[in-house]
Amino acid sequence: MIPLDEKREAIELVSEAVSSGARKRPACELLGVSVRTLQRWETECREDFRKDVQKHIPRKLTPEERQ
């Protein structure tokens, strides 16, 4: 398993290359990952920032709220 910091570094490198005019696929190939893998890593890194956010908000009323 690749550590999160290495994934973030790969995302930065490809992003920097693309902003400098390179194509995404060749940039990914230089790192030895597919474009699809990079897309998954981008999703993982985005979700990782939200780990402290409460994902499920209970909708059931407590007994105190019912009264």
Buried (B, 14 or more C-beta within 10 A) or exposed (E): EEEEEEBBEBBEBBBEBEEEEEEBEEBBEEBEBEEEBBEEBBEEBEEEEEEEEEEEEEEEEEEEEEE
